[in-house]
Amino acid sequence: MKKVVVISLGGSQIIPEEVNYNYLKKFKKIVLKNTKNYKIVVVCGGGSLARKYINAIQKEKGNVYYQSLAGINATRANARFLSYFFGFDPEFGIPHKIRVLKKYLKKRNLVICGGLEYKPDQTSDSTAAAISSRLGAEFINLTNVKGLYDKDPKKFKNAKFISKISWENFNKIIQKIKYKPGQHFVLDQSASKIILKNKIKTYIIKDLSELENYFKGRNFIGTKIQD
């Protein structure tokens, strides 16, 4: 039985403003190469598409529930795009339920999806964490920052990088931040609760070369969240 790995691919990596073609081309090559030894689930974030949807609904005084639904819809749009980018048969579609995802994963070594259910506070990170829990998989959050810092590195030059942290301590940091649809942080509140409850080994990684190192069992630069 191949080891299962769930990757939350941040929307900021898929479509920061325009499609991040060179990045996705490299990502595709690494993922396909490693499906020889792993079963991989890629959960897509919403990125700029989600934020544009959410901002428009905010301007119309739309409530948080509608904003959340718009964000989830954007994750699914990005997942469909990525499935086409990987050359998947469009008839196959993307799973919207965990039972369908499991069915796909039995037949294939790679499954791509967005948000699985339309629920308030549902995010691509929490979806990926929930899938990791159900599959007994390790969880990688692939985002546009190197990992966790003790404070915002964009605002503070003396911010210290945290290479390893316990589930409990990570959750304490995350829960201090108020949730809002389309938020941007290394990992969101809902995901952190799931990770803590189920003791999921989690890694925050930025560079694709470090993702490759992970798959090869080598040391990699990123934040490890575990006991």
Contacts in CASP RR format, 6 or more apart in sequence:
PFRMAT RR
TARGET T0000
AUTHOR 0000-0000-0000
METHOD contacts of the structure
MODEL  1
MKKVVVISLGGSQIIPEEVNYNYLKKFKKIVLKNTKNYKIVVVCGGGSLA
RKYINAIQKEKGNVYYQSLAGINATRANARFLSYFFGFDPEFGIPHKIRV
LKKYLKKRNLVICGGLEYKPDQTSDSTAAAISSRLGAEFINLTNVKGLYD
KDPKKFKNAKFISKISWENFNKIIQKIKYKPGQHFVLDQSASKIILKNKI
KTYIIKDLSELENYFKGRNFIGTKIQD
2 37 0 8 1.000
2 38 0 8 1.000
2 39 0 8 1.000
2 109 0 8 1.000
3 37 0 8 1.000
3 38 0 8 1.000
3 39 0 8 1.000
3 137 0 8 1.000
3 138 0 8 1.000
4 38 0 8 1.000
4 39 0 8 1.000
4 40 0 8 1.000
4 41 0 8 1.000
4 105 0 8 1.000
4 135 0 8 1.000
4 136 0 8 1.000
4 137 0 8 1.000
4 138 0 8 1.000
5 38 0 8 1.000
5 39 0 8 1.000
5 40 0 8 1.000
5 41 0 8 1.000
5 137 0 8 1.000
5 138 0 8 1.000
5 139 0 8 1.000
5 140 0 8 1.000
5 215 0 8 1.000
6 40 0 8 1.000
6 41 0 8 1.000
6 43 0 8 1.000
6 128 0 8 1.000
6 131 0 8 1.000
6 132 0 8 1.000
6 135 0 8 1.000
6 137 0 8 1.000
6 138 0 8 1.000
6 139 0 8 1.000
6 140 0 8 1.000
7 31 0 8 1.000
7 40 0 8 1.000
7 41 0 8 1.000
7 42 0 8 1.000
7 43 0 8 1.000
7 128 0 8 1.000
7 140 0 8 1.000
7 141 0 8 1.000
7 142 0 8 1.000
7 211 0 8 1.000
8 43 0 8 1.000
8 45 0 8 1.000
8 124 0 8 1.000
8 125 0 8 1.000
8 127 0 8 1.000
8 128 0 8 1.000
8 129 0 8 1.000
8 139 0 8 1.000
8 140 0 8 1.000
8 141 0 8 1.000
8 142 0 8 1.000
8 143 0 8 1.000
8 191 0 8 1.000
9 27 0 8 1.000
9 42 0 8 1.000
9 43 0 8 1.000
9 44 0 8 1.000
9 45 0 8 1.000
9 82 0 8 1.000
9 124 0 8 1.000
9 142 0 8 1.000
10 44 0 8 1.000
10 45 0 8 1.000
10 46 0 8 1.000
10 47 0 8 1.000
10 124 0 8 1.000
10 141 0 8 1.000
10 142 0 8 1.000
10 143 0 8 1.000
10 144 0 8 1.000
11 44 0 8 1.000
11 45 0 8 1.000
11 46 0 8 1.000
11 47 0 8 1.000
11 48 0 8 1.000
11 50 0 8 1.000
11 75 0 8 1.000
11 78 0 8 1.000
11 124 0 8 1.000
12 47 0 8 1.000
12 48 0 8 1.000
12 143 0 8 1.000
12 144 0 8 1.000
12 184 0 8 1.000
13 20 0 8 1.000
13 23 0 8 1.000
13 24 0 8 1.000
13 27 0 8 1.000
13 142 0 8 1.000
13 143 0 8 1.000
13 144 0 8 1.000
14 20 0 8 1.000
14 24 0 8 1.000
14 44 0 8 1.000
14 45 0 8 1.000
14 46 0 8 1.000
14 47 0 8 1.000
14 78 0 8 1.000
14 81 0 8 1.000
14 82 0 8 1.000
15 46 0 8 1.000
15 47 0 8 1.000
15 48 0 8 1.000
15 49 0 8 1.000
15 78 0 8 1.000
16 47 0 8 1.000
16 48 0 8 1.000
16 144 0 8 1.000
17 48 0 8 1.000
19 81 0 8 1.000
23 208 0 8 1.000
24 82 0 8 1.000
24 85 0 8 1.000
26 208 0 8 1.000
27 142 0 8 1.000
27 208 0 8 1.000
27 211 0 8 1.000
28 85 0 8 1.000
28 86 0 8 1.000
30 208 0 8 1.000
30 211 0 8 1.000
30 212 0 8 1.000
30 215 0 8 1.000
31 40 0 8 1.000
31 42 0 8 1.000
31 86 0 8 1.000
31 110 0 8 1.000
32 86 0 8 1.000
32 110 0 8 1.000
34 40 0 8 1.000
34 215 0 8 1.000
35 109 0 8 1.000
35 110 0 8 1.000
36 109 0 8 1.000
37 215 0 8 1.000
38 109 0 8 1.000
38 215 0 8 1.000
39 105 0 8 1.000
39 109 0 8 1.000
39 110 0 8 1.000
40 109 0 8 1.000
40 110 0 8 1.000
40 111 0 8 1.000
41 101 0 8 1.000
41 105 0 8 1.000
41 110 0 8 1.000
41 111 0 8 1.000
41 112 0 8 1.000
41 113 0 8 1.000
41 128 0 8 1.000
41 131 0 8 1.000
41 135 0 8 1.000
41 137 0 8 1.000
42 79 0 8 1.000
42 82 0 8 1.000
42 110 0 8 1.000
42 111 0 8 1.000
42 112 0 8 1.000
42 113 0 8 1.000
43 75 0 8 1.000
43 79 0 8 1.000
43 113 0 8 1.000
43 114 0 8 1.000
43 115 0 8 1.000
43 124 0 8 1.000
43 127 0 8 1.000
43 128 0 8 1.000
43 131 0 8 1.000
44 75 0 8 1.000
44 76 0 8 1.000
44 78 0 8 1.000
44 79 0 8 1.000
44 82 0 8 1.000
44 112 0 8 1.000
44 113 0 8 1.000
44 114 0 8 1.000
44 124 0 8 1.000
45 74 0 8 1.000
45 75 0 8 1.000
45 78 0 8 1.000
45 114 0 8 1.000
45 123 0 8 1.000
45 124 0 8 1.000
46 71 0 8 1.000
46 74 0 8 1.000
46 75 0 8 1.000
46 77 0 8 1.000
46 78 0 8 1.000
46 124 0 8 1.000
46 182 0 8 1.000
47 74 0 8 1.000
47 78 0 8 1.000
47 182 0 8 1.000
49 74 0 8 1.000
49 77 0 8 1.000
49 78 0 8 1.000
50 70 0 8 1.000
50 71 0 8 1.000
50 74 0 8 1.000
50 75 0 8 1.000
50 181 0 8 1.000
50 182 0 8 1.000
51 182 0 8 1.000
53 67 0 8 1.000
53 70 0 8 1.000
53 71 0 8 1.000
53 73 0 8 1.000
53 74 0 8 1.000
54 67 0 8 1.000
54 70 0 8 1.000
54 71 0 8 1.000
54 181 0 8 1.000
54 182 0 8 1.000
57 66 0 8 1.000
57 67 0 8 1.000
57 70 0 8 1.000
58 67 0 8 1.000
64 120 0 8 1.000
64 180 0 8 1.000
64 181 0 8 1.000
65 120 0 8 1.000
67 181 0 8 1.000
67 182 0 8 1.000
68 119 0 8 1.000
68 120 0 8 1.000
68 121 0 8 1.000
68 122 0 8 1.000
68 181 0 8 1.000
69 118 0 8 1.000
70 181 0 8 1.000
71 181 0 8 1.000
71 182 0 8 1.000
72 114 0 8 1.000
72 115 0 8 1.000
72 117 0 8 1.000
72 118 0 8 1.000
72 122 0 8 1.000
75 114 0 8 1.000
75 115 0 8 1.000
75 124 0 8 1.000
75 127 0 8 1.000
76 94 0 8 1.000
76 96 0 8 1.000
76 113 0 8 1.000
76 114 0 8 1.000
76 115 0 8 1.000
78 114 0 8 1.000
79 94 0 8 1.000
79 112 0 8 1.000
79 113 0 8 1.000
79 114 0 8 1.000
79 115 0 8 1.000
80 93 0 8 1.000
80 94 0 8 1.000
82 112 0 8 1.000
83 90 0 8 1.000
83 92 0 8 1.000
83 93 0 8 1.000
83 94 0 8 1.000
83 112 0 8 1.000
84 90 0 8 1.000
86 110 0 8 1.000
86 112 0 8 1.000
88 112 0 8 1.000
92 104 0 8 1.000
94 112 0 8 1.000
94 113 0 8 1.000
94 114 0 8 1.000
95 101 0 8 1.000
95 103 0 8 1.000
95 104 0 8 1.000
95 111 0 8 1.000
95 113 0 8 1.000
95 116 0 8 1.000
96 113 0 8 1.000
96 115 0 8 1.000
96 116 0 8 1.000
96 117 0 8 1.000
97 116 0 8 1.000
97 117 0 8 1.000
98 116 0 8 1.000
98 130 0 8 1.000
98 131 0 8 1.000
98 134 0 8 1.000
101 111 0 8 1.000
101 113 0 8 1.000
101 116 0 8 1.000
101 131 0 8 1.000
102 134 0 8 1.000
102 135 0 8 1.000
104 111 0 8 1.000
105 111 0 8 1.000
105 135 0 8 1.000
113 127 0 8 1.000
114 124 0 8 1.000
114 127 0 8 1.000
115 122 0 8 1.000
115 124 0 8 1.000
115 127 0 8 1.000
116 122 0 8 1.000
116 127 0 8 1.000
116 130 0 8 1.000
116 131 0 8 1.000
121 179 0 8 1.000
121 190 0 8 1.000
122 190 0 8 1.000
123 182 0 8 1.000
123 188 0 8 1.000
123 190 0 8 1.000
123 191 0 8 1.000
125 141 0 8 1.000
125 187 0 8 1.000
125 188 0 8 1.000
125 190 0 8 1.000
125 191 0 8 1.000
126 188 0 8 1.000
126 190 0 8 1.000
126 191 0 8 1.000
126 194 0 8 1.000
128 139 0 8 1.000
128 141 0 8 1.000
128 191 0 8 1.000
129 139 0 8 1.000
129 190 0 8 1.000
129 191 0 8 1.000
129 192 0 8 1.000
129 194 0 8 1.000
129 195 0 8 1.000
129 198 0 8 1.000
129 200 0 8 1.000
129 202 0 8 1.000
130 194 0 8 1.000
131 137 0 8 1.000
132 138 0 8 1.000
132 139 0 8 1.000
132 194 0 8 1.000
132 195 0 8 1.000
132 198 0 8 1.000
132 200 0 8 1.000
132 202 0 8 1.000
133 194 0 8 1.000
133 197 0 8 1.000
133 198 0 8 1.000
133 200 0 8 1.000
136 200 0 8 1.000
137 200 0 8 1.000
138 200 0 8 1.000
138 201 0 8 1.000
138 202 0 8 1.000
138 203 0 8 1.000
139 195 0 8 1.000
139 200 0 8 1.000
139 201 0 8 1.000
139 202 0 8 1.000
139 203 0 8 1.000
140 202 0 8 1.000
140 203 0 8 1.000
140 204 0 8 1.000
140 205 0 8 1.000
140 211 0 8 1.000
140 214 0 8 1.000
141 186 0 8 1.000
141 187 0 8 1.000
141 191 0 8 1.000
141 202 0 8 1.000
141 203 0 8 1.000
141 204 0 8 1.000
141 205 0 8 1.000
142 205 0 8 1.000
142 206 0 8 1.000
142 211 0 8 1.000
143 186 0 8 1.000
143 204 0 8 1.000
143 205 0 8 1.000
143 206 0 8 1.000
144 206 0 8 1.000
145 153 0 8 1.000
145 186 0 8 1.000
145 204 0 8 1.000
145 206 0 8 1.000
146 161 0 8 1.000
146 204 0 8 1.000
146 206 0 8 1.000
146 207 0 8 1.000
146 221 0 8 1.000
146 222 0 8 1.000
146 223 0 8 1.000
147 161 0 8 1.000
147 162 0 8 1.000
147 186 0 8 1.000
147 204 0 8 1.000
147 205 0 8 1.000
147 206 0 8 1.000
147 222 0 8 1.000
147 223 0 8 1.000
148 161 0 8 1.000
148 162 0 8 1.000
148 165 0 8 1.000
148 170 0 8 1.000
148 173 0 8 1.000
148 186 0 8 1.000
148 204 0 8 1.000
148 223 0 8 1.000
149 159 0 8 1.000
149 160 0 8 1.000
149 161 0 8 1.000
149 162 0 8 1.000
150 159 0 8 1.000
150 160 0 8 1.000
150 162 0 8 1.000
151 159 0 8 1.000
152 159 0 8 1.000
153 159 0 8 1.000
153 161 0 8 1.000
161 223 0 8 1.000
162 223 0 8 1.000
163 221 0 8 1.000
163 222 0 8 1.000
163 223 0 8 1.000
163 224 0 8 1.000
164 223 0 8 1.000
164 224 0 8 1.000
164 225 0 8 1.000
164 226 0 8 1.000
165 223 0 8 1.000
165 224 0 8 1.000
165 225 0 8 1.000
166 225 0 8 1.000
166 226 0 8 1.000
166 227 0 8 1.000
167 195 0 8 1.000
167 196 0 8 1.000
167 199 0 8 1.000
167 225 0 8 1.000
167 226 0 8 1.000
167 227 0 8 1.000
168 196 0 8 1.000
170 187 0 8 1.000
170 192 0 8 1.000
170 195 0 8 1.000
170 196 0 8 1.000
170 225 0 8 1.000
171 192 0 8 1.000
171 193 0 8 1.000
171 195 0 8 1.000
171 196 0 8 1.000
174 185 0 8 1.000
174 187 0 8 1.000
174 188 0 8 1.000
174 189 0 8 1.000
174 192 0 8 1.000
175 189 0 8 1.000
175 192 0 8 1.000
175 193 0 8 1.000
177 183 0 8 1.000
177 185 0 8 1.000
177 189 0 8 1.000
179 188 0 8 1.000
179 189 0 8 1.000
179 190 0 8 1.000
186 204 0 8 1.000
186 223 0 8 1.000
187 195 0 8 1.000
187 202 0 8 1.000
187 204 0 8 1.000
187 225 0 8 1.000
194 200 0 8 1.000
195 202 0 8 1.000
195 225 0 8 1.000
199 227 0 8 1.000
201 224 0 8 1.000
201 225 0 8 1.000
201 226 0 8 1.000
202 224 0 8 1.000
202 225 0 8 1.000
202 226 0 8 1.000
203 214 0 8 1.000
203 220 0 8 1.000
203 222 0 8 1.000
203 223 0 8 1.000
203 224 0 8 1.000
203 225 0 8 1.000
204 222 0 8 1.000
204 223 0 8 1.000
204 225 0 8 1.000
205 211 0 8 1.000
205 214 0 8 1.000
205 220 0 8 1.000
205 221 0 8 1.000
205 222 0 8 1.000
206 221 0 8 1.000
206 222 0 8 1.000
207 221 0 8 1.000
210 220 0 8 1.000
210 221 0 8 1.000
210 222 0 8 1.000
211 220 0 8 1.000
213 219 0 8 1.000
213 220 0 8 1.000
214 220 0 8 1.000
END
